[in-house]
Structures are given as C-alpha cells and as structure tokens.
C-alpha cells in the first residue's frame, strides 16, 4: 500500500518557474504512514531539532514517553508540522543528510526531488545515530589495527602500504582448475567471475603456509576502513580462528557478544546496532583467518544445526552457523586455510588459490622493500644469479625473512651478500634466528666482534631449548596458542620474550586476564620443534620420527577435528587435525638441522654421538619412505615408459631430501626410482621444489619423463631444473607460470642434449618471443614428436616461426597451437608449411581467429599433404564458404580421417550440405 501511495502521488518539492514555494507540511501529511514505517531511529532527529532550537527539552520528553518507535515518529511529525514550514523542511533535510540512519528513505527522497533551500543548508546536521556512530568507530579501529604489520622483531612495526605487494591470486573450480586471475580485490565479491556455487556464502581462500593469506585479509580490512572497498559492507568483523581454541568446552556466549566483545563494542545502544545487523545481514563482512588452526575437543554433533542469534551457545557453534548461513544469512564471508584443508562444497561460493609471487611480483616487492636504488640493484642481481634463492622468494613470508636478514646484516656490517650457493629453508630460518639474537646485543659491542653463528647459538642455548620445548609441546597436540602458565613452565624469561620469536595476542574466553602468546608464524613453531628434537639428548627414534608418522597417511583429503557435517568426515583412528602442513615443516627442518653441513653448528650444542645416532635414524627412514612412495608402477600412454603417479606428500618427501643436501641421500633416492615416468601433476609444487626434484633426478641413470603439469612453477623453477635436463626425454610444464624467459632456458638446455621427444607447455604465459624459441628447438631437435602449446599468446608471428620449423621436420607427429590468437595471416603460413611436412598426424588449431581465407589455404594443403590424419579447426570464424573449400579438398585426400569444425559460423541448415562427407564434422 505504501509503495502504491508513493507511485500514485506526484507531489514534487522542486519549484517550477513562477510557482509558489512547496508545502513541506503537506508533504509530511501525504507520506505520513511511509515515514512512520521506515524511520527506525528517532534520537538523531530529536538531537538535531533540539540543537537548532526547533524542539525544546519538553518536546523531546513528550516524544520519549511513547512506548513504540512508530508512536514516537507520529508524535515527532505532529510537533514538526505544528511548528511550520521551516521546521518541516529541516526535518526532511535531516533524513536526506544522515543517509546511514535513514537509507531506506533515500529512494523516496530521490523520488520527490527534494533540494534544501539556502536557509536550511546553513543549519548544521549532526549524525548521532548509534548504527552510524558504530560504523565510524569500527572503521577507525580496524583502520588503526591494519595500518601496521608486526615485523619478525616485536620492537618493529612496518606500514602495511610499504610492505604489501600483489601476488598471484587465482579463482579456481571445485577441482582446482583455473577460472582466471584476481586483478582487483573487489572481484572476490563479484559474482560475474569465479562463482562456483550460488547457494554458498563463503569465499574460501587457500594456499601454503607463508603464502600471504593473513596479510591479504589485513589489506582487505585496511581498504574497507578507508572506504576504498566498494562492496556494500557497512560492518566488518574479523576473527583469527586459532583463538577459538581458547574457549572452554562448557563456555557459551551469544552472537552479539561474539561480534562486539571480540571486535569493537558500540558506544551507544548496542541492542539497536545488533538489531540492525540482524535486519540487514547483507551489509556485514566477516573474515575468518586460519580455519585449519582450530583445535578443540568440543563435539558439534551434540548441538542442533540451527541456533538462535540471541541464545548463548558454544562459540564454535556460532562460527559454524555463520559459515553455513544459518546465522546472518546473506552476509559476506572470507575463510582462509592452508592447502589440504578440504571443506565440502555446499558452503563455498568461490575458491581462491594464492600462488605467491610471480617473477614480476618479486621485482615489484624488491623495489618496495629496498628504497635505495643501488641496494635494490645489488639484491636483484644476486637473486638473478641464484635461481634457488629466487624460488624460495616466491613465497612472500620466506622472501620477507631473506630480505630482512639481508637488510640487517647490510646495516650492521660493511657488506653482506646473499649466499651464492644452494640455500635451503633451514638456512633461511637459521639466519633469521641469528638476526634475532644479534639484535639483542648492543650495536657498538656487535661491531667490535667477529660474527659467529655457532658462538651466538651456544651463548643462548638455554633460551633456544626452552622455546623449542614449548613449541614441541604445542606441536604434539596441534596447539598454537600458549598461556602465561605454559610459557613460565619452560622457563622462558621476559628477556627471552623481547627477542621477538613470540608475540602477545588478544585472548578470548578465560585468557582475557593474562597474556597469551603465539609464535610469530606457524613455520617458526615448526622450526623450534625440530630444533628441540635435535638438541634434546633424551629424544629417541620414536620421538624423532613421530611427525613423519603423523604425515604418513596416504589419503589426500585431511580429516577434521570438528565433527561438522559439511566438513570431510573424520576417519576412525586417524589424527583428528585437518591439515598436517605444520608437521611437514617440522620434518623438513629436522632434515635440514641434521644435515652434515650443520654439524659444526650443533657440536657446540649437543654431543656429536647424539647427532650421529639421530642422523642415522633419519636417513634410514628416508630411504624406506622413498621405496613406499614409489610403489604402484603402471604403463604410461607413451611407449617404453613405466609411470608412477605420486601423491602430494611425495613433494614434501623431496623437500626433506633436499634439505639434507647429501649426495648420498640423493643417490639412494634415485636408486629407489624404478619408474621412468614421474607424474607430479596437481601436487602444488612451487619453483623451489624444482631444486628438490633436480637434487634427486640428476642421479637417475636412464632417460626420464617428468610431468609437472598443473602446478605453480615459474621461470625460476625452470632454471632450477638445469641439472636434470640431460636426462629428460619428456618434459611437461603445462598450466604453470612459464614465460618467454623460461622458454629461452628450455631451448638453450634441451638443444644441447637433443633427446627430448615431448614438450608440453600449454596454458602458460608464452608470447611470440617464446614461440620463436620453441620453433628453433623444433628445427634443431629432430627427436621431437609432441609439442603442446595450447592456451598461450603466440599470435601470428609465433605461428609463422612454427610454420618454418614444421616445414621439413622428420619426426613431429602431434602439434597443438590452439587458443593462441592466431588469425588468417598466421593460419595461411602454417597451411603453406604443412604442404611440405610428412610427419605431423594431428594438428590442433582450436579457438583461434581463422576465417574462410585461412580455410581455403588449409584446403589447398589437404590436396597435397597425405600424412595428416586429424585437423581440428573448432571454434574459429569459418563460414559455410570455408567449409565448402575444405569439403572439396577432401575429394583428393583419402588419408585424413576428420576435419573438426564445431563451433564455427555455420548453421545447422548450412551444415546439411556437407552431410555426405562424414569426415567434415560441424556439429
């Protein structure tokens, strides 16, 4: 009825030429019921009317005595109208000015075309609406909290704007197939891109430890606080999921307390603010960081799926109900977790995979980090000379640690270059520990002494042991939050806390009255756990290998500790924690710390006999583990190859082997490899992993096939494969981040050995420049049989280079240049060259821009080439005219089995003309 009233009445307050002034009193009378139903806040109106002497305190008291909001509005309207036109206009002016409080009336104000008079414009309007005030307070506090990033030393904070750098964010399907890159953060909330489940409400962001999940949320928080994130969110509530582990099993709170007590509390009328949130959940944005880090014995199966927003219940139930949309349905939610945390599809709206820094991202981050141009150039040159270090730097956390260590030593000493040899992650973390300990010394004292890592560690052995003991106790139970009592129990002093390995965190639940702590990053807790296992003499073989045993399960989807129906079901008898990456990192650091190169460091900390015993135990285990990982050999599609499809855990095993830096271990691992086709697809392998792969593969005695499709490998990773190119007859690097520079490396290396038969590079970032290198490789390497370049950007120039390479090649049988932006010019070049080729059997040119003119050239080719069997021209721009050329050519060619033309500019009616030629496939 109110909508009809608005639609049917045409009262405008715009003054036509020569017309008398509009009556605001009449306007309020006409729209009285609309105003009564949509004004939810009366206090702001009363405050402003009093401030401008339109209302007396007696007027305000009369209004307040009415019991319901609607009656209060009616009384305000009566009083305003009784006081005349000016007060009535000012009333409307307040409604228009305080948009946060009266946003439901903004369409009405637009409809009536209200524009305030000059007199009314001079009257002040103050927003005293509790919801608006709360939004302002929330933005201020979140802006303040997100402005700085706590550095690895507690005494130092850095501006987020000076440390944040873009990295690769990729929208993916439920099966982790790419749906495109995220270029703007607003795209996370745009349903036009990457939507995989319209019924889900949660944007699920995942990636490995240190890849930048938390700092991404901090960036989103900062943009929202500065009103630079236009997604329609008035409220922003952020939670660190590991803090939910602090809530006791019998604890219960209501949703209002969860939101306000652990974020920002309203100064005025919390009930009104909470009511507003319940009424308009679509205006709320939640971020839940580190869902995999919750550890709780609370059994969610014992509570109903539905819960009331007003009834106290366990906080984990509130969390789950929010994610499932049972509470505040329609609110926006971002949930982060480490790779391997499997969440069922029904809660996910989008999946976003963080892949770390690309080569360009790393250069941009280096420029951001090192302001001095000379220092920046020096660092970039050193990184370029060390692909191993560059690959580590593709993970933002490790890059930050390396850069901070470099910066520290550069400032403390005359010069300090980055290491020019193989650098392991253990080396990086040992360097970080050294920096922490160095910072605790006085500068003058430090400059007068020769820096010795071994002496530094020896002098702080008790501190490192205490930190390790606490880390180990937490790691055993997947605990990441430590109360003051736990810190004191291992004799960690106040001075030790100042080193910066631990930081204080805001406590939830019963932790509020005392400090709670966490390690600066989960990987640091893993490092200290491994450090403890090495230097604690009482640790036996069982304890030493316990975290390997935790990771030995072969299932790809990790079970869950929270018995939540929409998470993967818990497996009986298995570790209840959903993600085991913290165990994997502990094992990796254990291998690094027990390597021979670290014996000099540890002889000051533990008896050599103890190290020898532990090292022997570890190497024996690694050998047996490699044997079990490489079971299950099957025949490959390619002739003469026995294939093994390894699990993602195998990548962690390779990382562990690499950390040992032992040639003996590498040879032993290679000896265990009975398969000669290693399939490492979809293993989330990074560029740094290519160094670990080379570490083992270069010991292999025979030719090998290596399939690294669908991973996260860039040009630095290609460079790290240098030691094993002499063994690789099959190399697949499709669906990665290889650019022209990486292709140049491939050409330079593969052309040396001339044994490669299969080159897979589809879906990378290769242009015509890289295509010319592939073409040169084809020309120089007569062994090549398969070249897959689908989904790059080679264009016509790249197509011409390929054409020349194909012209007389003796062995090439399968070529794919699909989806490469090739137009008529490039197509004609390929068609002409193929007239001279006698080896290619299958040619894919799907999803290009080939037209009838190109089709005519291919028709001429088919009259000559009697070796081609399959020609795919699907989804181009060929019409019935072009199809006719091809159909006519087939009369002179009995060798070709099919010319696929699906998805071209041919109607079903036009296709009937070619029904007699079965080899022409239009639909």
C-alpha angles and dihedrals in degrees: 000000000000090000090052090049090055092046097048101044116077102192111149127186092203107110113231117213111286093005125130119253114280119257110242090183089059090046092055091048094051095048097035098122093044090054092046092053097045106038104092099165120058100164094073090053092048093047093053095043089053093044091057094043093247091118129040123215086254090058090052092050091051091054096045094054092069111099102218132053092234092055091049090054091049091052092048089052091050092051095043093050091047090056095058144246099313094055091044091053092046089052090057090044091058090051090053097044100046094059095163092060098038103031091132088065096050094091089052092050090050090049096053090045095228117189118175120239121244091256094053092045088062091058114093121239120200122195106227095157108134092220092052092044090051092050089051092049091047092052092048095050095043090046091052093046094048098044094086135043115214108238126222087267112062092220092064131069127182131204111256090223090057096048106033116095131174118259134181113293115179129189108222139185126243087273091049095252113150119263095177141288126292107236098167125035090227087067088071087071098037110105090201090078131046099355108155102164120024091192094057121088103193128090103211113208116188140170143131124298111285094017093119108265096136096044089049089058089047089053091050089048091051093049091049092049090053092046090245096122107077103195101120096257116145094173130046122190120180128192134182103218096211088067090067086071087071093066113099121236095252096043120120132183135165125246093254092058092046090055100040105029095050098038120022128330121223115245092210134039102342090186091059092048092049091047088053091051091051091049095048109030091157087073092062127092121193128190120195111188123201104004090175090062095069112111117182139145091211111127109222092186088074094066130066119262091236121063135179121247089224103045120087113244138153111299092235089060089053090049093050092045091052092050092047093049093243088121123042092000110202096033119131117249136185117194122187129196140154122270111278096040101124117204122181118254102244096079097042120094097172136003119216122189118203110212102178128232123348118209090268092045089054092052091049091049091049089053090049094047100043108049094178108086095212093051091044092052091048092052094046091050091050092048091049090053092051113051089176091062092043090054091053088050091060085080104074096216094052091044090053092049092049093048094046091050091049091048092050097050092042090056095044098044135035093255139351122182126201112257112276096204133067108310121201128199088248089059090052094051093045087053090051091051089050091052091051091051093044091053090059090064125081113262095233091050091048094051091052094054134069109247112242119177092198094052092046092053092044092053092053098037095123092051093049091046092051092050090047093051092053092045090051093049090052094044092054089063099027090249116156101171121073127194124218091258091058091048092050093046092066092045099249105165131211088255090055090053090055090062088079102235089117128041132195118249133196108267126229125206118352091356091077097096096053139039119273123197142201134182113264089252135000090246090058090056088051090051094051090047090055090044089055092049089054102045100035102092094201093063109112133195094276094053092041093057099033095107092049086056090050088057099041094091110113101209112113096211113066118225122238135245093209109071092226118159094222095051123078110283119262114251115229113254095008130119104279095218114105099216129040101187092112088058091048091053090049090054092047093052090045090058091048095048092048093050118118092247090064096052092093090057096046099044085079091053107038139014114277090231090059092051091047092052094048093045092052091050091050097048092048089053093048091053093051091044093054089053092054093044093056098051122115104056115188134182115270125227086242112078119252095021130114108203132208120190105207127203124243088257087068089067088057089050090053090049090053092049090050092051089060090060086203118146088200091057091046092052091047091052092049090050089057091057105098094162119079096200111067111193111199099163122149092008096127088240115176130206090264088060090063087070089054091048091051090047089066104025097054087066091057111113101208136050114285142201115221119191113192098159119149100022137111103266124142135179092289089057091052088053090052090058091064095106093059104041089096088065100041118101092159120039121176119183101155123148095024133105102270114150134188090281091057090049089052089056090049091051094048093050103035092047089058094061101028094202100112115117101168127042116180116186105144121145099022132116100270121145132186088286092062091040089061090056090051089049091052089050090052090050094048099037113066091179095071115114105159128040117175115187102152117150103021130112104251095138125182095315091055090046091054091052090050090049093057091047092050096047099094103002110148104206111023109120107162125043128172122189094154121148095014105126093254114164134188095291094055092041093054091051092053093046092051092048092048089061086073099041121099102176111054112099101171127034123181117199096155121151099018130120101260116150138187093288090057089045089055090054091050089049090055089048092052090056088061107028110075096169101066111099105176127031116181116197096158119157100011129123100267119139132199088277092062092044089055091056090052093045092052091050092055089065086072096042124066096164100071115085101193145006106196114208103162115148097025127125094282125119123217089247091055091046091062089074089068099045092110091061102069093184091066105082114191101157 
